[in-house]
Amino acid sequence: MAPHAYTRLTRFALWALTAIVVTGVAVRLTGSGLGCEDWPTCSEDRFVADLEYHALVEFVNRLFTGVVAIAVIAAVLGSWRRRPRRTDLIVLSLGLVAGVLAQVGLGALLVLSELDPRFTMGHFLLSMVLLWNAAVLDTRARNDIEAGAGGRPPDGTTRLMQWAVLVVGGALLVTGTLVTGAGPHAGDSRAERLPLLVREVARVHSIVALALLGMVVWTWWRLRASSSGGHVRMGRIAALLVVQGAIGYTQYFTGVPVLLVGIHVALASITWIEIVKAAHDPAAGSAKLLEPSPAGGEPMVGVQP
């Protein structure tokens, strides 16, 4: 399999995993978290959901796991068939398998615990880990194709800032789950909430978001000043954070409407993917040139962590 062909599989896996985050949010926001009260069946004696709204919403989300499974299997098989074969791509694709299996197990615990907010938070954060894995896989798969095409690598300070943006972006996701865990959208009227004041955790979440925006703008300026190719993506991240901030404040002061929460989480997933890709950008020196095999066979590829 040619490198170009494999990138189509990695992109499919990335967006399938993003889509299931959105369908999972739809389950929560429609109050359908316990639409199927058992696992792996929908109820004690039925695998397929009854013709009832909440049960069907939850069941469709479970069925979409099949699409994710197909995408992940394709990414794994493609990593073995790709030429030149690369160990880092094989390991990352297998990481997707481990993550999906962990999500299945955590999803079962989530249902059996009747949507305990700690399991709900863990379920979402594990989804973000999976998106990180898929985004790195997709970026690494393009290293052979895009190496040297994005401008000069950034200096050490700017490179450190790109990684700092990744770390603070992760912190923003964690604080966001705290807001959701204490907020009104529990996924079911019977689910408990975190014993936290929404006002206080929302304030912490906002502070982290503003700090992240400042870091992103500064990193964008440094990348642009040094003619490094990563400034375009960093500018996109800044724009997404501004939009996210506007949506966040609007939903807070309008009673947390369901539609805005769904848009906020969907954009959070996209922003996280962009942040991960910025930290693993081939232009940032993560790719090495293809080196000829000592035996004169297929080229060997070395990729820095």
Phi and psi restraints in degrees (value plus and minus 20) as a CYANA .aco file:
   2 ALA   PHI     -93.7   -53.7
   2 ALA   PSI     132.0   172.0
   3 PRO   PHI     -74.7   -34.7
   3 PRO   PSI     -60.5   -20.5
   4 HIS   PHI     -80.5   -40.5
   4 HIS   PSI     -62.5   -22.5
   5 ALA   PHI     -85.1   -45.1
   5 ALA   PSI     -59.1   -19.1
   6 TYR   PHI     -86.8   -46.8
   6 TYR   PSI     -52.8   -12.8
   7 THR   PHI     -83.0   -43.0
   7 THR   PSI     -46.7    -6.7
   8 ARG   PHI     -87.1   -47.1
   8 ARG   PSI     -54.8   -14.8
   9 LEU   PHI     -90.9   -50.9
   9 LEU   PSI     -60.7   -20.7
  10 THR   PHI     -87.2   -47.2
  10 THR   PSI     -57.0   -17.0
  11 ARG   PHI     -87.6   -47.6
  11 ARG   PSI     -58.9   -18.9
  12 PHE   PHI     -80.7   -40.7
  12 PHE   PSI     -64.9   -24.9
  13 ALA   PHI     -82.9   -42.9
  13 ALA   PSI     -61.8   -21.8
  14 LEU   PHI     -82.3   -42.3
  14 LEU   PSI     -67.3   -27.3
  15 TRP   PHI     -97.2   -57.2
  15 TRP   PSI     -46.1    -6.1
  16 ALA   PHI     -85.4   -45.4
  16 ALA   PSI     -61.8   -21.8
  17 LEU   PHI     -88.1   -48.1
  17 LEU   PSI     -53.5   -13.5
  18 THR   PHI     -88.2   -48.2
  18 THR   PSI     -62.1   -22.1
  19 ALA   PHI     -82.8   -42.8
  19 ALA   PSI     -57.7   -17.7
  20 ILE   PHI     -92.3   -52.3
  20 ILE   PSI     -44.3    -4.3
  21 VAL   PHI     -83.0   -43.0
  21 VAL   PSI     -63.8   -23.8
  22 VAL   PHI     -85.5   -45.5
  22 VAL   PSI     -62.3   -22.3
  23 THR   PHI     -86.9   -46.9
  23 THR   PSI     -53.9   -13.9
  24 GLY   PHI     -85.0   -45.0
  24 GLY   PSI     -59.2   -19.2
  25 VAL   PHI     -84.6   -44.6
  25 VAL   PSI     -58.6   -18.6
  26 ALA   PHI     -80.9   -40.9
  26 ALA   PSI     -58.4   -18.4
  27 VAL   PHI     -79.4   -39.4
  27 VAL   PSI     -66.4   -26.4
  28 ARG   PHI     -87.0   -47.0
  28 ARG   PSI     -65.8   -25.8
  29 LEU   PHI     -92.3   -52.3
  29 LEU   PSI     -42.2    -2.2
  30 THR   PHI    -110.9   -70.9
  30 THR   PSI     -17.2    22.8
  31 GLY   PHI      51.4    91.4
  31 GLY   PSI       6.9    46.9
  32 SER   PHI    -122.5   -82.5
  32 SER   PSI      -4.5    35.5
  33 GLY   PHI     -79.1   -39.1
  33 GLY   PSI     -50.3   -10.3
  34 LEU   PHI    -134.1   -94.1
  34 LEU   PSI       6.9    46.9
  35 GLY   PHI     -81.4   -41.4
  35 GLY   PSI     -57.4   -17.4
  36 CYS   PHI    -126.9   -86.9
  36 CYS   PSI      94.5   134.5
  37 GLU   PHI    -111.5   -71.5
  37 GLU   PSI     -18.0    22.0
  38 ASP   PHI    -150.8  -110.8
  38 ASP   PSI     153.4   193.4
  39 TRP   PHI    -170.2  -130.2
  39 TRP   PSI     113.8   153.8
  40 PRO   PHI    -104.3   -64.3
  40 PRO   PSI     -28.3    11.7
  41 THR   PHI     -96.5   -56.5
  41 THR   PSI     146.3   186.3
  42 CYS   PHI     -97.9   -57.9
  42 CYS   PSI     -57.2   -17.2
  43 SER   PHI    -158.5  -118.5
  43 SER   PSI    -197.0  -157.0
  44 GLU   PHI     -80.0   -40.0
  44 GLU   PSI     -55.0   -15.0
  45 ASP   PHI    -141.2  -101.2
  45 ASP   PSI      -9.8    30.2
  46 ARG   PHI    -156.1  -116.1
  46 ARG   PSI     108.5   148.5
  47 PHE   PHI    -101.2   -61.2
  47 PHE   PSI     -62.1   -22.1
  48 VAL   PHI    -107.2   -67.2
  48 VAL   PSI     122.0   162.0
  49 ALA   PHI     -88.6   -48.6
  49 ALA   PSI     130.2   170.2
  50 ASP   PHI     -86.9   -46.9
  50 ASP   PSI     143.9   183.9
  51 LEU   PHI     -97.9   -57.9
  51 LEU   PSI      45.5    85.5
  52 GLU   PHI    -152.2  -112.2
  52 GLU   PSI     120.2   160.2
  53 TYR   PHI     -71.6   -31.6
  53 TYR   PSI     -78.1   -38.1
  54 HIS   PHI     -84.4   -44.4
  54 HIS   PSI     -58.8   -18.8
  55 ALA   PHI     -84.7   -44.7
  55 ALA   PSI     -60.3   -20.3
  56 LEU   PHI     -88.4   -48.4
  56 LEU   PSI     -58.3   -18.3
  57 VAL   PHI     -81.5   -41.5
  57 VAL   PSI     -67.1   -27.1
  58 GLU   PHI     -86.5   -46.5
  58 GLU   PSI     -59.8   -19.8
  59 PHE   PHI     -87.3   -47.3
  59 PHE   PSI     -59.4   -19.4
  60 VAL   PHI     -83.0   -43.0
  60 VAL   PSI     -59.0   -19.0
  61 ASN   PHI     -82.4   -42.4
  61 ASN   PSI     -60.6   -20.6
  62 ARG   PHI     -85.3   -45.3
  62 ARG   PSI     -60.1   -20.1
  63 LEU   PHI     -83.9   -43.9
  63 LEU   PSI     -53.2   -13.2
  64 PHE   PHI     -85.7   -45.7
  64 PHE   PSI     -38.2     1.8
  65 THR   PHI     -78.3   -38.3
  65 THR   PSI     -49.1    -9.1
  66 GLY   PHI     -83.1   -43.1
  66 GLY   PSI     -59.5   -19.5
  67 VAL   PHI     -82.7   -42.7
  67 VAL   PSI     -63.3   -23.3
  68 VAL   PHI     -81.4   -41.4
  68 VAL   PSI     -62.7   -22.7
  69 ALA   PHI     -80.9   -40.9
  69 ALA   PSI     -62.7   -22.7
  70 ILE   PHI     -81.9   -41.9
  70 ILE   PSI     -63.6   -23.6
  71 ALA   PHI     -83.9   -43.9
  71 ALA   PSI     -61.9   -21.9
  72 VAL   PHI     -89.0   -49.0
  72 VAL   PSI     -63.9   -23.9
  73 ILE   PHI     -80.5   -40.5
  73 ILE   PSI     -60.5   -20.5
  74 ALA   PHI     -83.5   -43.5
  74 ALA   PSI     -58.6   -18.6
  75 ALA   PHI     -86.0   -46.0
  75 ALA   PSI     -59.0   -19.0
  76 VAL   PHI     -87.3   -47.3
  76 VAL   PSI     -70.3   -30.3
  77 LEU   PHI     -82.6   -42.6
  77 LEU   PSI     -58.8   -18.8
  78 GLY   PHI     -84.9   -44.9
  78 GLY   PSI     -54.6   -14.6
  79 SER   PHI     -85.6   -45.6
  79 SER   PSI     -49.3    -9.3
  80 TRP   PHI     -99.7   -59.7
  80 TRP   PSI     -52.2   -12.2
  81 ARG   PHI    -108.2   -68.2
  81 ARG   PSI     -35.0     5.0
  82 ARG   PHI     -84.1   -44.1
  82 ARG   PSI     123.0   163.0
  83 ARG   PHI    -148.7  -108.7
  83 ARG   PSI     105.0   145.0
  84 PRO   PHI     -93.8   -53.8
  84 PRO   PSI     124.1   164.1
  85 ARG   PHI     -93.1   -53.1
  85 ARG   PSI     119.3   159.3
  86 ARG   PHI    -149.2  -109.2
  86 ARG   PSI     110.8   150.8
  87 THR   PHI     -84.1   -44.1
  87 THR   PSI     -58.1   -18.1
  88 ASP   PHI     -82.8   -42.8
  88 ASP   PSI     -56.5   -16.5
  89 LEU   PHI     -90.7   -50.7
  89 LEU   PSI     -57.2   -17.2
  90 ILE   PHI     -83.8   -43.8
  90 ILE   PSI     -65.6   -25.6
  91 VAL   PHI     -82.9   -42.9
  91 VAL   PSI     -64.8   -24.8
  92 LEU   PHI     -85.3   -45.3
  92 LEU   PSI     -58.7   -18.7
  93 SER   PHI     -87.1   -47.1
  93 SER   PSI     -57.9   -17.9
  94 LEU   PHI     -87.0   -47.0
  94 LEU   PSI     -49.4    -9.4
  95 GLY   PHI     -81.5   -41.5
  95 GLY   PSI     -53.9   -13.9
  96 LEU   PHI     -83.6   -43.6
  96 LEU   PSI     -60.1   -20.1
  97 VAL   PHI     -81.9   -41.9
  97 VAL   PSI     -67.2   -27.2
  98 ALA   PHI     -81.4   -41.4
  98 ALA   PSI     -60.5   -20.5
  99 GLY   PHI     -85.8   -45.8
  99 GLY   PSI     -62.6   -22.6
 100 VAL   PHI     -84.7   -44.7
 100 VAL   PSI     -62.0   -22.0
 101 LEU   PHI     -82.6   -42.6
 101 LEU   PSI     -59.9   -19.9
 102 ALA   PHI     -84.0   -44.0
 102 ALA   PSI     -58.2   -18.2
 103 GLN   PHI     -84.3   -44.3
 103 GLN   PSI     -59.3   -19.3
 104 VAL   PHI     -81.3   -41.3
 104 VAL   PSI     -66.3   -26.3
 105 GLY   PHI     -84.4   -44.4
 105 GLY   PSI     -62.1   -22.1
 106 LEU   PHI     -88.8   -48.8
 106 LEU   PSI     -53.7   -13.7
 107 GLY   PHI     -83.8   -43.8
 107 GLY   PSI     -58.1   -18.1
 108 ALA   PHI     -83.6   -43.6
 108 ALA   PSI     -65.2   -25.2
 109 LEU   PHI     -82.2   -42.2
 109 LEU   PSI     -56.5   -16.5
 110 LEU   PHI     -82.1   -42.1
 110 LEU   PSI     -64.5   -24.5
 111 VAL   PHI     -88.6   -48.6
 111 VAL   PSI     -65.5   -25.5
 112 LEU   PHI     -87.6   -47.6
 112 LEU   PSI     -45.3    -5.3
 113 SER   PHI    -109.2   -69.2
 113 SER   PSI     -13.8    26.2
 114 GLU   PHI      36.8    76.8
 114 GLU   PSI      29.0    69.0
 115 LEU   PHI      44.0    84.0
 115 LEU   PSI      24.8    64.8
 116 ASP   PHI     -74.4   -34.4
 116 ASP   PSI     107.4   147.4
 117 PRO   PHI     -79.8   -39.8
 117 PRO   PSI     -46.9    -6.9
 118 ARG   PHI     -88.7   -48.7
 118 ARG   PSI     -58.8   -18.8
 119 PHE   PHI     -90.6   -50.6
 119 PHE   PSI     -54.3   -14.3
 120 THR   PHI     -83.3   -43.3
 120 THR   PSI     -64.9   -24.9
 121 MET   PHI     -81.2   -41.2
 121 MET   PSI     -65.2   -25.2
 122 GLY   PHI     -82.5   -42.5
 122 GLY   PSI     -57.5   -17.5
 123 HIS   PHI     -82.7   -42.7
 123 HIS   PSI     -64.2   -24.2
 124 PHE   PHI     -89.3   -49.3
 124 PHE   PSI     -64.2   -24.2
 125 LEU   PHI     -85.7   -45.7
 125 LEU   PSI     -55.7   -15.7
 126 LEU   PHI     -84.5   -44.5
 126 LEU   PSI     -54.6   -14.6
 127 SER   PHI     -81.7   -41.7
 127 SER   PSI     -58.4   -18.4
 128 MET   PHI     -89.1   -49.1
 128 MET   PSI     -53.6   -13.6
 129 VAL   PHI     -84.6   -44.6
 129 VAL   PSI     -61.4   -21.4
 130 LEU   PHI     -83.6   -43.6
 130 LEU   PSI     -60.7   -20.7
 131 LEU   PHI     -83.8   -43.8
 131 LEU   PSI     -58.7   -18.7
 132 TRP   PHI     -79.4   -39.4
 132 TRP   PSI     -68.7   -28.7
 133 ASN   PHI     -78.4   -38.4
 133 ASN   PSI     -67.9   -27.9
 134 ALA   PHI     -86.7   -46.7
 134 ALA   PSI     -58.0   -18.0
 135 ALA   PHI     -87.3   -47.3
 135 ALA   PSI     -59.9   -19.9
 136 VAL   PHI     -85.6   -45.6
 136 VAL   PSI     -62.7   -22.7
 137 LEU   PHI     -78.6   -38.6
 137 LEU   PSI     -66.6   -26.6
 138 ASP   PHI     -83.4   -43.4
 138 ASP   PSI     -61.2   -21.2
 139 THR   PHI     -89.0   -49.0
 139 THR   PSI     -64.2   -24.2
 140 ARG   PHI     -83.1   -43.1
 140 ARG   PSI     -57.0   -17.0
 141 ALA   PHI     -83.6   -43.6
 141 ALA   PSI     -42.4    -2.4
 142 ARG   PHI    -114.0   -74.0
 142 ARG   PSI     -21.3    18.7
 143 ASN   PHI     -79.2   -39.2
 143 ASN   PSI     -63.3   -23.3
 144 ASP   PHI     -81.1   -41.1
 144 ASP   PSI     -52.2   -12.2
 145 ILE   PHI    -106.9   -66.9
 145 ILE   PSI     -59.4   -19.4
 146 GLU   PHI    -125.3   -85.3
 146 GLU   PSI     -22.4    17.6
 147 ALA   PHI     -77.0   -37.0
 147 ALA   PSI     108.8   148.8
 148 GLY   PHI      61.7   101.7
 148 GLY   PSI     -19.4    20.6
 149 ALA   PHI    -115.5   -75.5
 149 ALA   PSI     -24.4    15.6
 150 GLY   PHI    -128.7   -88.7
 150 GLY   PSI      -5.1    34.9
 151 GLY   PHI      79.0   119.0
 151 GLY   PSI    -193.6  -153.6
 152 ARG   PHI     -91.2   -51.2
 152 ARG   PSI     123.4   163.4
 153 PRO   PHI     -82.2   -42.2
 153 PRO   PSI     125.0   165.0
 154 PRO   PHI     -91.2   -51.2
 154 PRO   PSI     142.0   182.0
 155 ASP   PHI     -92.4   -52.4
 155 ASP   PSI     153.7   193.7
 156 GLY   PHI     -80.5   -40.5
 156 GLY   PSI     -60.5   -20.5
 157 THR   PHI     -85.1   -45.1
 157 THR   PSI     -63.8   -23.8
 158 THR   PHI     -85.8   -45.8
 158 THR   PSI     -59.7   -19.7
 159 ARG   PHI     -81.9   -41.9
 159 ARG   PSI     -60.9   -20.9
 160 LEU   PHI     -83.2   -43.2
 160 LEU   PSI     -57.9   -17.9
 161 MET   PHI     -85.3   -45.3
 161 MET   PSI     -56.1   -16.1
 162 GLN   PHI     -82.0   -42.0
 162 GLN   PSI     -59.8   -19.8
 163 TRP   PHI     -92.6   -52.6
 163 TRP   PSI     -54.5   -14.5
 164 ALA   PHI     -84.7   -44.7
 164 ALA   PSI     -57.6   -17.6
 165 VAL   PHI     -80.9   -40.9
 165 VAL   PSI     -59.4   -19.4
 166 LEU   PHI     -82.1   -42.1
 166 LEU   PSI     -65.2   -25.2
 167 VAL   PHI     -85.0   -45.0
 167 VAL   PSI     -66.8   -26.8
 168 VAL   PHI     -89.2   -49.2
 168 VAL   PSI     -52.8   -12.8
 169 GLY   PHI     -81.1   -41.1
 169 GLY   PSI     -59.3   -19.3
 170 GLY   PHI     -84.0   -44.0
 170 GLY   PSI     -60.2   -20.2
 171 ALA   PHI     -83.4   -43.4
 171 ALA   PSI     -55.7   -15.7
 172 LEU   PHI     -84.0   -44.0
 172 LEU   PSI     -59.1   -19.1
 173 LEU   PHI     -83.7   -43.7
 173 LEU   PSI     -61.8   -21.8
 174 VAL   PHI     -83.7   -43.7
 174 VAL   PSI     -66.6   -26.6
 175 THR   PHI     -85.7   -45.7
 175 THR   PSI     -51.3   -11.3
 176 GLY   PHI     -84.5   -44.5
 176 GLY   PSI     -58.4   -18.4
 177 THR   PHI     -87.0   -47.0
 177 THR   PSI     -51.0   -11.0
 178 LEU   PHI     -85.9   -45.9
 178 LEU   PSI     -60.9   -20.9
 179 VAL   PHI     -82.0   -42.0
 179 VAL   PSI     -66.2   -26.2
 180 THR   PHI     -85.3   -45.3
 180 THR   PSI     -59.8   -19.8
 181 GLY   PHI     -85.8   -45.8
 181 GLY   PSI     -45.7    -5.7
 182 ALA   PHI    -116.3   -76.3
 182 ALA   PSI     -31.3     8.7
 183 GLY   PHI    -103.2   -63.2
 183 GLY   PSI    -191.3  -151.3
 184 PRO   PHI    -101.3   -61.3
 184 PRO   PSI     -37.0     3.0
 185 HIS   PHI    -113.3   -73.3
 185 HIS   PSI      68.8   108.8
 186 ALA   PHI    -112.5   -72.5
 186 ALA   PSI     -32.9     7.1
 187 GLY   PHI      73.8   113.8
 187 GLY   PSI     -36.2     3.8
 188 ASP   PHI    -189.3  -149.3
 188 ASP   PSI     125.6   165.6
 189 SER   PHI     -84.9   -44.9
 189 SER   PSI     -39.9     0.1
 190 ARG   PHI    -106.7   -66.7
 190 ARG   PSI     -32.2     7.8
 191 ALA   PHI     -94.8   -54.8
 191 ALA   PSI     119.6   159.6
 192 GLU   PHI     -97.9   -57.9
 192 GLU   PSI     147.8   187.8
 193 ARG   PHI    -140.6  -100.6
 193 ARG   PSI     142.7   182.7
 194 LEU   PHI     -88.7   -48.7
 194 LEU   PSI     119.8   159.8
 195 PRO   PHI     -98.0   -58.0
 195 PRO   PSI      40.0    80.0
 196 LEU   PHI    -149.0  -109.0
 196 LEU   PSI     131.1   171.1
 197 LEU   PHI     -99.6   -59.6
 197 LEU   PSI     103.9   143.9
 198 VAL   PHI     -77.6   -37.6
 198 VAL   PSI     -59.5   -19.5
 199 ARG   PHI     -78.1   -38.1
 199 ARG   PSI     -62.1   -22.1
 200 GLU   PHI     -92.9   -52.9
 200 GLU   PSI     -65.7   -25.7
 201 VAL   PHI     -89.6   -49.6
 201 VAL   PSI     -50.8   -10.8
 202 ALA   PHI     -86.2   -46.2
 202 ALA   PSI     -55.9   -15.9
 203 ARG   PHI     -85.0   -45.0
 203 ARG   PSI     -63.5   -23.5
 204 VAL   PHI     -82.8   -42.8
 204 VAL   PSI     -63.0   -23.0
 205 HIS   PHI     -79.8   -39.8
 205 HIS   PSI     -62.1   -22.1
 206 SER   PHI     -86.0   -46.0
 206 SER   PSI     -59.9   -19.9
 207 ILE   PHI     -82.8   -42.8
 207 ILE   PSI     -63.7   -23.7
 208 VAL   PHI     -83.5   -43.5
 208 VAL   PSI     -60.5   -20.5
 209 ALA   PHI     -84.0   -44.0
 209 ALA   PSI     -62.4   -22.4
 210 LEU   PHI     -86.1   -46.1
 210 LEU   PSI     -59.9   -19.9
 211 ALA   PHI     -82.5   -42.5
 211 ALA   PSI     -62.4   -22.4
 212 LEU   PHI     -84.0   -44.0
 212 LEU   PSI     -62.5   -22.5
 213 LEU   PHI     -80.4   -40.4
 213 LEU   PSI     -63.2   -23.2
 214 GLY   PHI     -80.9   -40.9
 214 GLY   PSI     -62.0   -22.0
 215 MET   PHI     -85.0   -45.0
 215 MET   PSI     -60.2   -20.2
 216 VAL   PHI     -85.6   -45.6
 216 VAL   PSI     -63.8   -23.8
 217 VAL   PHI     -83.3   -43.3
 217 VAL   PSI     -62.5   -22.5
 218 TRP   PHI     -84.0   -44.0
 218 TRP   PSI     -63.3   -23.3
 219 THR   PHI     -84.6   -44.6
 219 THR   PSI     -60.5   -20.5
 220 TRP   PHI     -78.2   -38.2
 220 TRP   PSI     -64.9   -24.9
 221 TRP   PHI     -82.8   -42.8
 221 TRP   PSI     -62.4   -22.4
 222 ARG   PHI     -86.6   -46.6
 222 ARG   PSI     -61.4   -21.4
 223 LEU   PHI     -84.9   -44.9
 223 LEU   PSI     -60.9   -20.9
 224 ARG   PHI     -87.8   -47.8
 224 ARG   PSI     -61.0   -21.0
 225 ALA   PHI     -86.1   -46.1
 225 ALA   PSI     -49.6    -9.6
 226 SER   PHI    -115.5   -75.5
 226 SER   PSI     -13.7    26.3
 227 SER   PHI      41.4    81.4
 227 SER   PSI      11.2    51.2
 228 SER   PHI    -105.7   -65.7
 228 SER   PSI     124.0   164.0
 229 GLY   PHI     -88.3   -48.3
 229 GLY   PSI     -36.9     3.1
 230 GLY   PHI     -93.6   -53.6
 230 GLY   PSI     -25.3    14.7
 231 HIS   PHI     -88.5   -48.5
 231 HIS   PSI     -46.5    -6.5
 232 VAL   PHI     -86.0   -46.0
 232 VAL   PSI     -67.9   -27.9
 233 ARG   PHI     -84.6   -44.6
 233 ARG   PSI     -60.1   -20.1
 234 MET   PHI     -84.8   -44.8
 234 MET   PSI     -55.1   -15.1
 235 GLY   PHI     -85.8   -45.8
 235 GLY   PSI     -57.0   -17.0
 236 ARG   PHI     -84.6   -44.6
 236 ARG   PSI     -59.6   -19.6
 237 ILE   PHI     -83.0   -43.0
 237 ILE   PSI     -62.8   -22.8
 238 ALA   PHI     -80.3   -40.3
 238 ALA   PSI     -63.5   -23.5
 239 ALA   PHI     -83.2   -43.2
 239 ALA   PSI     -62.2   -22.2
 240 LEU   PHI     -82.6   -42.6
 240 LEU   PSI     -59.9   -19.9
 241 LEU   PHI     -86.1   -46.1
 241 LEU   PSI     -57.3   -17.3
 242 VAL   PHI     -84.6   -44.6
 242 VAL   PSI     -65.7   -25.7
 243 VAL   PHI     -81.8   -41.8
 243 VAL   PSI     -63.3   -23.3
 244 GLN   PHI     -81.0   -41.0
 244 GLN   PSI     -60.6   -20.6
 245 GLY   PHI     -82.8   -42.8
 245 GLY   PSI     -63.0   -23.0
 246 ALA   PHI     -82.9   -42.9
 246 ALA   PSI     -62.7   -22.7
 247 ILE   PHI     -86.6   -46.6
 247 ILE   PSI     -61.8   -21.8
 248 GLY   PHI     -80.7   -40.7
 248 GLY   PSI     -67.8   -27.8
 249 TYR   PHI     -86.7   -46.7
 249 TYR   PSI     -56.8   -16.8
 250 THR   PHI     -84.2   -44.2
 250 THR   PSI     -65.6   -25.6
 251 GLN   PHI     -87.5   -47.5
 251 GLN   PSI     -53.0   -13.0
 252 TYR   PHI     -85.5   -45.5
 252 TYR   PSI     -62.3   -22.3
 253 PHE   PHI    -109.5   -69.5
 253 PHE   PSI     -19.3    20.7
 254 THR   PHI    -138.9   -98.9
 254 THR   PSI      -0.9    39.1
 255 GLY   PHI      64.0   104.0
 255 GLY   PSI       2.7    42.7
 256 VAL   PHI      34.1    74.1
 256 VAL   PSI      42.6    82.6
 257 PRO   PHI     -85.4   -45.4
 257 PRO   PSI     126.4   166.4
 258 VAL   PHI     -78.8   -38.8
 258 VAL   PSI     -65.3   -25.3
 259 LEU   PHI     -81.0   -41.0
 259 LEU   PSI     -64.1   -24.1
 260 LEU   PHI     -85.8   -45.8
 260 LEU   PSI     -56.8   -16.8
 261 VAL   PHI     -83.3   -43.3
 261 VAL   PSI     -63.4   -23.4
 262 GLY   PHI     -81.4   -41.4
 262 GLY   PSI     -63.7   -23.7
 263 ILE   PHI     -84.0   -44.0
 263 ILE   PSI     -60.1   -20.1
 264 HIS   PHI     -81.5   -41.5
 264 HIS   PSI     -64.0   -24.0
 265 VAL   PHI     -90.7   -50.7
 265 VAL   PSI     -59.8   -19.8
 266 ALA   PHI     -82.0   -42.0
 266 ALA   PSI     -64.4   -24.4
 267 LEU   PHI     -88.7   -48.7
 267 LEU   PSI     -51.3   -11.3
 268 ALA   PHI     -82.1   -42.1
 268 ALA   PSI     -59.8   -19.8
 269 SER   PHI     -84.8   -44.8
 269 SER   PSI     -63.1   -23.1
 270 ILE   PHI     -86.3   -46.3
 270 ILE   PSI     -61.8   -21.8
 271 THR   PHI     -82.0   -42.0
 271 THR   PSI     -62.1   -22.1
 272 TRP   PHI     -81.9   -41.9
 272 TRP   PSI     -62.1   -22.1
 273 ILE   PHI     -80.2   -40.2
 273 ILE   PSI     -63.7   -23.7
 274 GLU   PHI     -84.4   -44.4
 274 GLU   PSI     -59.1   -19.1
 275 ILE   PHI     -85.0   -45.0
 275 ILE   PSI     -63.6   -23.6
 276 VAL   PHI     -82.5   -42.5
 276 VAL   PSI     -64.3   -24.3
 277 LYS   PHI     -85.9   -45.9
 277 LYS   PSI     -54.1   -14.1
 278 ALA   PHI     -83.4   -43.4
 278 ALA   PSI     -58.4   -18.4
 279 ALA   PHI     -92.5   -52.5
 279 ALA   PSI     -43.3    -3.3
 280 HIS   PHI    -133.8   -93.8
 280 HIS   PSI       2.4    42.4
 281 ASP   PHI     -81.4   -41.4
 281 ASP   PSI     110.8   150.8
 282 PRO   PHI     -76.5   -36.5
 282 PRO   PSI     -50.1   -10.1
 283 ALA   PHI     -87.5   -47.5
 283 ALA   PSI     -36.5     3.5
 284 ALA   PHI    -107.8   -67.8
 284 ALA   PSI      -5.9    34.1
 285 GLY   PHI      69.4   109.4
 285 GLY   PSI      -1.4    38.6
 286 SER   PHI    -105.3   -65.3
 286 SER   PSI     -28.6    11.4
 287 ALA   PHI    -136.9   -96.9
 287 ALA   PSI     122.4   162.4
 288 LYS   PHI    -127.1   -87.1
 288 LYS   PSI     138.6   178.6
 289 LEU   PHI     -88.8   -48.8
 289 LEU   PSI     134.5   174.5
 290 LEU   PHI     -83.6   -43.6
 290 LEU   PSI     115.6   155.6
 291 GLU   PHI    -132.8   -92.8
 291 GLU   PSI     116.2   156.2
 292 PRO   PHI     -85.6   -45.6
 292 PRO   PSI     123.8   163.8
 293 SER   PHI     -88.1   -48.1
 293 SER   PSI     118.7   158.7
 294 PRO   PHI     -76.7   -36.7
 294 PRO   PSI     -49.3    -9.3
 295 ALA   PHI    -109.4   -69.4
 295 ALA   PSI     -18.1    21.9
 296 GLY   PHI      60.2   100.2
 296 GLY   PSI      -7.4    32.6
 297 GLY   PHI    -112.1   -72.1
 297 GLY   PSI    -158.2  -118.2
 298 GLU   PHI     -85.6   -45.6
 298 GLU   PSI     127.1   167.1
 299 PRO   PHI     -86.4   -46.4
 299 PRO   PSI     129.2   169.2
 300 MET   PHI    -118.0   -78.0
 300 MET   PSI     121.6   161.6
 301 VAL   PHI    -137.6   -97.6
 301 VAL   PSI     109.2   149.2
 302 GLY   PHI    -132.3   -92.3
 302 GLY   PSI     111.2   151.2
 303 VAL   PHI    -146.4  -106.4
 303 VAL   PSI     106.7   146.7
 304 GLN   PHI     -94.2   -54.2
 304 GLN   PSI     129.7   169.7
